Amino acid sequence: MPSYSDVQKAVRVEKFKIWFAWFSGGWIVLGTALATQNVHIVSVITQALLVVYALLATVAAVTMTNRLNRKADAARREVLGDY
């Protein structure tokens, strides 16, 4: 059975992975938007996709973090013996 600190470390690592992926994806899309800013129609499309990406990625990251928090809470209760 894992200890309480093992559960905390695993949760911390998973949250870091989730938000690092969110941050990295944002930089990639932002770089694409900046690279296409001088091509007018492509720039408009890219900016629209940037907004859509930001919304979807943020919702996905928050949802995954919340689900991870619920799973971690259940694992902590199991480790600590609270039901």
KEKOL-265336 format. One record per atom (N, C-alpha, C, O): residue number from 0; atom name; z, y, x. Coordinates in Angstrom, 1 decimal. Example, Ala and Ser with C-alpha at 12.3 -4.5 7.8 and 13.67 -1.06 7.14 Angstrom:
% KEKOL-265336
+-----+------+--------+--------+--------+
:  nr : atom :     pz :     py :     px :
+-----+------+--------+--------+--------+
:   0 :    N :    7.8 :   -5.7 :   13.2 :
:   0 :   CA :    7.8 :   -4.5 :   12.3 :
:   0 :    C :    7.8 :   -3.3 :   13.2 :
:   0 :    O :    8.5 :   -3.3 :   14.2 :
:   1 :    N :    7.1 :   -2.2 :   12.8 :
:   1 :   CA :    7.1 :   -1.1 :   13.7 :
:   1 :    C :    7.9 :    0.0 :   12.9 :
:   1 :    O :    8.0 :    1.1 :   13.4 :
+-----+------+--------+--------+--------+
END
This chain:
% KEKOL-265336
+-----+------+--------+--------+--------+
:  nr : atom :     pz :     py :     px :
+-----+------+--------+--------+--------+
:   0 :    N :    0.0 :   -1.2 :    0.8 :
:   0 :   CA :    0.0 :    0.0 :    0.0 :
:   0 :    C :    0.0 :    1.2 :    0.9 :
:   0 :    O :    0.8 :    1.3 :    1.8 :
:   1 :    N :   -0.9 :    2.2 :    0.6 :
:   1 :   CA :   -0.9 :    3.4 :    1.4 :
:   1 :    C :    0.3 :    4.3 :    1.2 :
:   1 :    O :    0.9 :    4.3 :    0.1 :
:   2 :    N :    0.6 :    5.0 :    2.2 :
:   2 :   CA :    1.8 :    5.9 :    2.1 :
:   2 :    C :    1.3 :    7.3 :    1.5 :
:   2 :    O :    0.1 :    7.5 :    1.3 :
:   3 :    N :    2.3 :    8.1 :    1.1 :
:   3 :   CA :    2.0 :    9.4 :    0.5 :
:   3 :    C :    1.2 :   10.3 :    1.4 :
:   3 :    O :    0.3 :   10.9 :    0.9 :
:   4 :    N :    1.5 :   10.3 :    2.7 :
:   4 :   CA :    0.7 :   11.1 :    3.6 :
:   4 :    C :   -0.7 :   10.6 :    3.8 :
:   4 :    O :   -1.6 :   11.4 :    4.0 :
:   5 :    N :   -0.9 :    9.3 :    3.7 :
:   5 :   CA :   -2.3 :    8.8 :    3.7 :
:   5 :    C :   -3.1 :    9.3 :    2.6 :
:   5 :    O :   -4.3 :    9.6 :    2.7 :
:   6 :    N :   -2.5 :    9.3 :    1.4 :
:   6 :   CA :   -3.2 :    9.8 :    0.2 :
:   6 :    C :   -3.5 :   11.2 :    0.4 :
:   6 :    O :   -4.7 :   11.7 :    0.1 :
:   7 :    N :   -2.6 :   12.0 :    0.8 :
:   7 :   CA :   -2.8 :   13.5 :    1.0 :
:   7 :    C :   -3.9 :   13.7 :    2.0 :
:   7 :    O :   -4.8 :   14.6 :    1.8 :
:   8 :    N :   -3.9 :   13.0 :    3.1 :
:   8 :   CA :   -5.0 :   13.1 :    4.2 :
:   8 :    C :   -6.4 :   12.8 :    3.6 :
:   8 :    O :   -7.3 :   13.5 :    3.9 :
:   9 :    N :   -6.4 :   11.7 :    2.9 :
:   9 :   CA :   -7.7 :   11.3 :    2.3 :
:   9 :    C :   -8.2 :   12.3 :    1.3 :
:   9 :    O :   -9.4 :   12.6 :    1.3 :
:  10 :    N :   -7.4 :   12.9 :    0.5 :
:  10 :   CA :   -7.8 :   13.9 :   -0.5 :
:  10 :    C :   -8.2 :   15.1 :    0.2 :
:  10 :    O :   -9.3 :   15.7 :   -0.1 :
:  11 :    N :   -7.5 :   15.5 :    1.3 :
:  11 :   CA :   -7.9 :   16.7 :    2.0 :
:  11 :    C :   -9.3 :   16.6 :    2.7 :
:  11 :    O :  -10.1 :   17.5 :    2.6 :
:  12 :    N :   -9.5 :   15.4 :    3.2 :
:  12 :   CA :  -10.8 :   15.2 :    3.9 :
:  12 :    C :  -12.0 :   15.2 :    2.8 :
:  12 :    O :  -13.0 :   15.8 :    3.1 :
:  13 :    N :  -11.7 :   14.5 :    1.7 :
:  13 :   CA :  -12.8 :   14.5 :    0.7 :
:  13 :    C :  -13.1 :   15.9 :    0.1 :
:  13 :    O :  -14.2 :   16.2 :   -0.1 :
:  14 :    N :  -12.0 :   16.7 :   -0.1 :
:  14 :   CA :  -12.2 :   18.1 :   -0.6 :
:  14 :    C :  -13.0 :   18.9 :    0.5 :
:  14 :    O :  -13.9 :   19.7 :    0.1 :
:  15 :    N :  -12.7 :   18.7 :    1.7 :
:  15 :   CA :  -13.4 :   19.4 :    2.8 :
:  15 :    C :  -14.9 :   19.0 :    2.8 :
:  15 :    O :  -15.7 :   19.9 :    2.9 :
:  16 :    N :  -15.2 :   17.7 :    2.6 :
:  16 :   CA :  -16.6 :   17.3 :    2.5 :
:  16 :    C :  -17.3 :   17.9 :    1.4 :
:  16 :    O :  -18.5 :   18.3 :    1.5 :
:  17 :    N :  -16.7 :   17.9 :    0.2 :
:  17 :   CA :  -17.3 :   18.5 :   -1.0 :
:  17 :    C :  -17.6 :   20.0 :   -0.8 :
:  17 :    O :  -18.7 :   20.4 :   -1.0 :
:  18 :    N :  -16.7 :   20.8 :   -0.3 :
:  18 :   CA :  -16.9 :   22.2 :   -0.2 :
:  18 :    C :  -17.7 :   22.5 :    1.1 :
:  18 :    O :  -18.4 :   23.6 :    1.1 :
:  19 :    N :  -17.7 :   21.7 :    2.1 :
:  19 :   CA :  -18.6 :   21.9 :    3.2 :
:  19 :    C :  -20.1 :   21.7 :    2.8 :
:  19 :    O :  -21.0 :   22.4 :    3.2 :
:  20 :    N :  -20.3 :   20.7 :    2.0 :
:  20 :   CA :  -21.7 :   20.4 :    1.5 :
:  20 :    C :  -22.1 :   21.6 :    0.6 :
:  20 :    O :  -23.3 :   22.0 :    0.6 :
:  21 :    N :  -21.2 :   22.1 :   -0.2 :
:  21 :   CA :  -21.5 :   23.3 :   -1.1 :
:  21 :    C :  -21.9 :   24.5 :   -0.2 :
:  21 :    O :  -22.9 :   25.1 :   -0.5 :
:  22 :    N :  -21.1 :   24.7 :    0.8 :
:  22 :   CA :  -21.3 :   25.9 :    1.7 :
:  22 :    C :  -22.6 :   25.7 :    2.4 :
:  22 :    O :  -23.4 :   26.7 :    2.5 :
:  23 :    N :  -22.9 :   24.5 :    3.0 :
:  23 :   CA :  -24.1 :   24.3 :    3.7 :
:  23 :    C :  -25.4 :   24.4 :    2.9 :
:  23 :    O :  -26.4 :   25.0 :    3.3 :
:  24 :    N :  -25.3 :   23.9 :    1.7 :
:  24 :   CA :  -26.4 :   24.0 :    0.8 :
:  24 :    C :  -26.7 :   25.4 :    0.4 :
:  24 :    O :  -27.9 :   25.8 :    0.3 :
:  25 :    N :  -25.7 :   26.2 :    0.2 :
:  25 :   CA :  -25.8 :   27.6 :   -0.1 :
:  25 :    C :  -26.5 :   28.4 :    1.1 :
:  25 :    O :  -27.4 :   29.2 :    0.8 :
:  26 :    N :  -26.2 :   28.0 :    2.3 :
:  26 :   CA :  -26.8 :   28.7 :    3.4 :
:  26 :    C :  -28.3 :   28.3 :    3.5 :
:  26 :    O :  -29.1 :   29.1 :    3.9 :
:  27 :    N :  -28.6 :   27.0 :    3.2 :
:  27 :   CA :  -30.0 :   26.6 :    3.3 :
:  27 :    C :  -30.8 :   27.3 :    2.3 :
:  27 :    O :  -31.9 :   27.8 :    2.6 :
:  28 :    N :  -30.3 :   27.4 :    1.0 :
:  28 :   CA :  -31.1 :   28.1 :    0.0 :
:  28 :    C :  -31.2 :   29.6 :    0.3 :
:  28 :    O :  -32.2 :   30.2 :    0.0 :
:  29 :    N :  -30.1 :   30.2 :    0.8 :
:  29 :   CA :  -30.1 :   31.6 :    1.2 :
:  29 :    C :  -31.2 :   31.8 :    2.3 :
:  29 :    O :  -31.9 :   32.8 :    2.2 :
:  30 :    N :  -31.2 :   30.9 :    3.3 :
:  30 :   CA :  -32.2 :   31.1 :    4.3 :
:  30 :    C :  -33.6 :   31.0 :    3.8 :
:  30 :    O :  -34.5 :   31.7 :    4.2 :
:  31 :    N :  -33.8 :   30.1 :    2.8 :
:  31 :   CA :  -35.1 :   30.0 :    2.2 :
:  31 :    C :  -35.5 :   31.2 :    1.4 :
:  31 :    O :  -36.6 :   31.7 :    1.5 :
:  32 :    N :  -34.5 :   31.8 :    0.7 :
:  32 :   CA :  -34.8 :   33.0 :    0.0 :
:  32 :    C :  -35.1 :   34.2 :    0.9 :
:  32 :    O :  -36.0 :   35.0 :    0.6 :
:  33 :    N :  -34.4 :   34.3 :    2.0 :
:  33 :   CA :  -34.7 :   35.3 :    3.0 :
:  33 :    C :  -36.1 :   35.1 :    3.7 :
:  33 :    O :  -36.8 :   36.1 :    4.0 :
:  34 :    N :  -36.4 :   33.9 :    3.9 :
:  34 :   CA :  -37.7 :   33.6 :    4.6 :
:  34 :    C :  -38.9 :   33.9 :    3.7 :
:  34 :    O :  -40.0 :   34.2 :    4.1 :
:  35 :    N :  -38.7 :   33.9 :    2.4 :
:  35 :   CA :  -39.8 :   34.1 :    1.4 :
:  35 :    C :  -39.7 :   35.5 :    0.8 :
:  35 :    O :  -40.4 :   35.7 :   -0.2 :
:  36 :    N :  -38.9 :   36.4 :    1.2 :
:  36 :   CA :  -38.7 :   37.6 :    0.6 :
:  36 :    C :  -39.9 :   38.6 :    0.6 :
:  36 :    O :  -40.0 :   39.5 :   -0.3 :
:  37 :    N :  -40.8 :   38.4 :    1.5 :
:  37 :   CA :  -42.0 :   39.2 :    1.6 :
:  37 :    C :  -43.2 :   38.7 :    0.8 :
:  37 :    O :  -44.2 :   39.4 :    0.6 :
:  38 :    N :  -43.1 :   37.5 :    0.2 :
:  38 :   CA :  -44.1 :   37.0 :   -0.7 :
:  38 :    C :  -43.6 :   37.2 :   -2.1 :
:  38 :    O :  -42.7 :   36.5 :   -2.5 :
:  39 :    N :  -44.2 :   38.1 :   -2.8 :
:  39 :   CA :  -43.5 :   38.6 :   -4.0 :
:  39 :    C :  -43.3 :   37.6 :   -5.1 :
:  39 :    O :  -42.1 :   37.5 :   -5.5 :
:  40 :    N :  -44.2 :   36.8 :   -5.5 :
:  40 :   CA :  -44.0 :   35.9 :   -6.6 :
:  40 :    C :  -43.1 :   34.7 :   -6.1 :
:  40 :    O :  -42.2 :   34.2 :   -6.9 :
:  41 :    N :  -43.3 :   34.3 :   -4.9 :
:  41 :   CA :  -42.5 :   33.2 :   -4.3 :
:  41 :    C :  -41.0 :   33.7 :   -4.2 :
:  41 :    O :  -40.1 :   32.9 :   -4.4 :
:  42 :    N :  -40.8 :   34.9 :   -3.8 :
:  42 :   CA :  -39.5 :   35.5 :   -3.7 :
:  42 :    C :  -38.8 :   35.5 :   -5.0 :
:  42 :    O :  -37.6 :   35.2 :   -5.1 :
:  43 :    N :  -39.4 :   35.9 :   -6.1 :
:  43 :   CA :  -38.8 :   35.9 :   -7.4 :
:  43 :    C :  -38.4 :   34.5 :   -7.8 :
:  43 :    O :  -37.3 :   34.3 :   -8.3 :
:  44 :    N :  -39.3 :   33.5 :   -7.6 :
:  44 :   CA :  -39.0 :   32.1 :   -7.9 :
:  44 :    C :  -37.8 :   31.6 :   -7.1 :
:  44 :    O :  -36.9 :   31.0 :   -7.6 :
:  45 :    N :  -37.8 :   32.0 :   -5.8 :
:  45 :   CA :  -36.8 :   31.5 :   -4.9 :
:  45 :    C :  -35.4 :   32.1 :   -5.3 :
:  45 :    O :  -34.4 :   31.4 :   -5.3 :
:  46 :    N :  -35.4 :   33.4 :   -5.7 :
:  46 :   CA :  -34.2 :   34.0 :   -6.1 :
:  46 :    C :  -33.6 :   33.4 :   -7.4 :
:  46 :    O :  -32.4 :   33.2 :   -7.5 :
:  47 :    N :  -34.5 :   33.1 :   -8.3 :
:  47 :   CA :  -34.1 :   32.5 :   -9.5 :
:  47 :    C :  -33.5 :   31.1 :   -9.2 :
:  47 :    O :  -32.5 :   30.7 :   -9.8 :
:  48 :    N :  -34.2 :   30.3 :   -8.3 :
:  48 :   CA :  -33.7 :   29.0 :   -8.0 :
:  48 :    C :  -32.3 :   29.1 :   -7.2 :
:  48 :    O :  -31.5 :   28.3 :   -7.4 :
:  49 :    N :  -32.1 :   30.2 :   -6.5 :
:  49 :   CA :  -30.9 :   30.4 :   -5.8 :
:  49 :    C :  -29.7 :   30.6 :   -6.8 :
:  49 :    O :  -28.7 :   30.1 :   -6.6 :
:  50 :    N :  -30.0 :   31.4 :   -7.8 :
:  50 :   CA :  -29.0 :   31.6 :   -8.9 :
:  50 :    C :  -28.7 :   30.3 :   -9.6 :
:  50 :    O :  -27.5 :   29.9 :   -9.8 :
:  51 :    N :  -29.7 :   29.5 :   -9.9 :
:  51 :   CA :  -29.5 :   28.2 :  -10.6 :
:  51 :    C :  -28.8 :   27.3 :   -9.7 :
:  51 :    O :  -27.9 :   26.6 :  -10.2 :
:  52 :    N :  -29.2 :   27.2 :   -8.4 :
:  52 :   CA :  -28.5 :   26.3 :   -7.5 :
:  52 :    C :  -27.0 :   26.7 :   -7.4 :
:  52 :    O :  -26.2 :   25.8 :   -7.4 :
:  53 :    N :  -26.7 :   28.0 :   -7.2 :
:  53 :   CA :  -25.4 :   28.4 :   -7.1 :
:  53 :    C :  -24.5 :   28.0 :   -8.2 :
:  53 :    O :  -23.4 :   27.5 :   -8.1 :
:  54 :    N :  -25.0 :   28.2 :   -9.4 :
:  54 :   CA :  -24.3 :   27.8 :  -10.6 :
:  54 :    C :  -24.1 :   26.3 :  -10.7 :
:  54 :    O :  -22.9 :   25.8 :  -10.9 :
:  55 :    N :  -25.1 :   25.5 :  -10.5 :
:  55 :   CA :  -25.0 :   24.1 :  -10.6 :
:  55 :    C :  -24.2 :   23.5 :   -9.5 :
:  55 :    O :  -23.4 :   22.6 :   -9.8 :
:  56 :    N :  -24.3 :   24.0 :   -8.3 :
:  56 :   CA :  -23.6 :   23.4 :   -7.2 :
:  56 :    C :  -22.1 :   23.8 :   -7.3 :
:  56 :    O :  -21.2 :   22.9 :   -7.0 :
:  57 :    N :  -21.8 :   25.0 :   -7.8 :
:  57 :   CA :  -20.4 :   25.3 :   -8.0 :
:  57 :    C :  -19.8 :   24.5 :   -9.1 :
:  57 :    O :  -18.6 :   24.0 :   -9.0 :
:  58 :    N :  -20.5 :   24.3 :  -10.2 :
:  58 :   CA :  -19.9 :   23.5 :  -11.3 :
:  58 :    C :  -19.7 :   22.0 :  -10.8 :
:  58 :    O :  -18.7 :   21.4 :  -11.1 :
:  59 :    N :  -20.7 :   21.5 :  -10.1 :
:  59 :   CA :  -20.5 :   20.1 :   -9.5 :
:  59 :    C :  -19.4 :   20.0 :   -8.6 :
:  59 :    O :  -18.6 :   19.1 :   -8.6 :
:  60 :    N :  -19.2 :   21.0 :   -7.7 :
:  60 :   CA :  -18.1 :   20.9 :   -6.7 :
:  60 :    C :  -16.8 :   21.1 :   -7.4 :
:  60 :    O :  -15.8 :   20.4 :   -7.0 :
:  61 :    N :  -16.7 :   21.9 :   -8.3 :
:  61 :   CA :  -15.4 :   22.1 :   -9.0 :
:  61 :    C :  -15.1 :   20.8 :   -9.8 :
:  61 :    O :  -13.9 :   20.4 :   -9.8 :
:  62 :    N :  -16.1 :   20.3 :  -10.5 :
:  62 :   CA :  -15.9 :   19.0 :  -11.2 :
:  62 :    C :  -15.4 :   17.9 :  -10.3 :
:  62 :    O :  -14.5 :   17.2 :  -10.7 :
:  63 :    N :  -16.1 :   17.7 :   -9.2 :
:  63 :   CA :  -15.7 :   16.7 :   -8.3 :
:  63 :    C :  -14.3 :   16.9 :   -7.7 :
:  63 :    O :  -13.6 :   15.9 :   -7.6 :
:  64 :    N :  -14.0 :   18.1 :   -7.4 :
:  64 :   CA :  -12.6 :   18.4 :   -6.9 :
:  64 :    C :  -11.6 :   18.1 :   -8.0 :
:  64 :    O :  -10.5 :   17.6 :   -7.7 :
:  65 :    N :  -11.8 :   18.5 :   -9.2 :
:  65 :   CA :  -10.9 :   18.2 :  -10.3 :
:  65 :    C :  -10.7 :   16.7 :  -10.5 :
:  65 :    O :   -9.6 :   16.2 :  -10.7 :
:  66 :    N :  -11.8 :   16.0 :  -10.5 :
:  66 :   CA :  -11.7 :   14.5 :  -10.6 :
:  66 :    C :  -10.9 :   13.9 :   -9.5 :
:  66 :    O :  -10.1 :   13.0 :   -9.6 :
:  67 :    N :  -11.2 :   14.4 :   -8.3 :
:  67 :   CA :  -10.5 :   13.9 :   -7.1 :
:  67 :    C :   -9.0 :   14.2 :   -7.2 :
:  67 :    O :   -8.1 :   13.4 :   -6.8 :
:  68 :    N :   -8.7 :   15.4 :   -7.7 :
:  68 :   CA :   -7.2 :   15.8 :   -7.9 :
:  68 :    C :   -6.6 :   14.8 :   -8.9 :
:  68 :    O :   -5.4 :   14.4 :   -8.7 :
:  69 :    N :   -7.3 :   14.4 :  -10.0 :
:  69 :   CA :   -6.7 :   13.5 :  -11.0 :
:  69 :    C :   -6.5 :   12.1 :  -10.3 :
:  69 :    O :   -5.5 :   11.5 :  -10.6 :
:  70 :    N :   -7.5 :   11.6 :   -9.6 :
:  70 :   CA :   -7.3 :   10.3 :   -8.9 :
:  70 :    C :   -6.2 :   10.4 :   -7.9 :
:  70 :    O :   -5.5 :    9.4 :   -7.7 :
:  71 :    N :   -6.1 :   11.5 :   -7.1 :
:  71 :   CA :   -5.1 :   11.6 :   -6.1 :
:  71 :    C :   -3.7 :   11.7 :   -6.8 :
:  71 :    O :   -2.7 :   11.1 :   -6.2 :
:  72 :    N :   -3.6 :   12.3 :   -7.9 :
:  72 :   CA :   -2.3 :   12.4 :   -8.6 :
:  72 :    C :   -1.9 :   11.0 :   -9.1 :
:  72 :    O :   -0.7 :   10.6 :   -9.0 :
:  73 :    N :   -2.9 :   10.2 :   -9.6 :
:  73 :   CA :   -2.6 :    8.8 :  -10.0 :
:  73 :    C :   -2.1 :    8.0 :   -8.8 :
:  73 :    O :   -1.2 :    7.2 :   -8.9 :
:  74 :    N :   -2.8 :    8.2 :   -7.6 :
:  74 :   CA :   -2.5 :    7.4 :   -6.4 :
:  74 :    C :   -1.1 :    7.8 :   -5.9 :
:  74 :    O :   -0.3 :    7.0 :   -5.5 :
:  75 :    N :   -0.8 :    9.1 :   -6.0 :
:  75 :   CA :    0.5 :    9.6 :   -5.5 :
:  75 :    C :    1.6 :    9.0 :   -6.4 :
:  75 :    O :    2.7 :    8.5 :   -5.9 :
:  76 :    N :    1.4 :    9.0 :   -7.7 :
:  76 :   CA :    2.4 :    8.4 :   -8.6 :
:  76 :    C :    2.6 :    6.9 :   -8.3 :
:  76 :    O :    3.7 :    6.4 :   -8.4 :
:  77 :    N :    1.5 :    6.2 :   -8.0 :
:  77 :   CA :    1.6 :    4.8 :   -7.7 :
:  77 :    C :    2.4 :    4.6 :   -6.4 :
:  77 :    O :    3.3 :    3.7 :   -6.3 :
:  78 :    N :    2.1 :    5.4 :   -5.4 :
:  78 :   CA :    2.8 :    5.3 :   -4.1 :
:  78 :    C :    4.3 :    5.6 :   -4.3 :
:  78 :    O :    5.1 :    5.0 :   -3.7 :
:  79 :    N :    4.6 :    6.7 :   -5.0 :
:  79 :   CA :    5.9 :    7.1 :   -5.2 :
:  79 :    C :    6.7 :    6.3 :   -6.2 :
:  79 :    O :    7.9 :    6.4 :   -6.3 :
:  80 :    N :    6.0 :    5.5 :   -7.0 :
:  80 :   CA :    6.6 :    4.7 :   -8.0 :
:  80 :    C :    6.9 :    5.4 :   -9.3 :
:  80 :    O :    7.6 :    4.9 :  -10.2 :
:  81 :    N :    6.3 :    6.5 :   -9.5 :
:  81 :   CA :    6.4 :    7.3 :  -10.8 :
:  81 :    C :    5.3 :    6.8 :  -11.7 :
:  81 :    O :    4.1 :    6.8 :  -11.3 :
:  82 :    N :    5.6 :    6.5 :  -12.9 :
:  82 :   CA :    4.5 :    6.1 :  -13.9 :
:  82 :    C :    4.7 :    7.0 :  -15.0 :
:  82 :    O :    3.9 :    6.8 :  -16.0 :
+-----+------+--------+--------+--------+
END
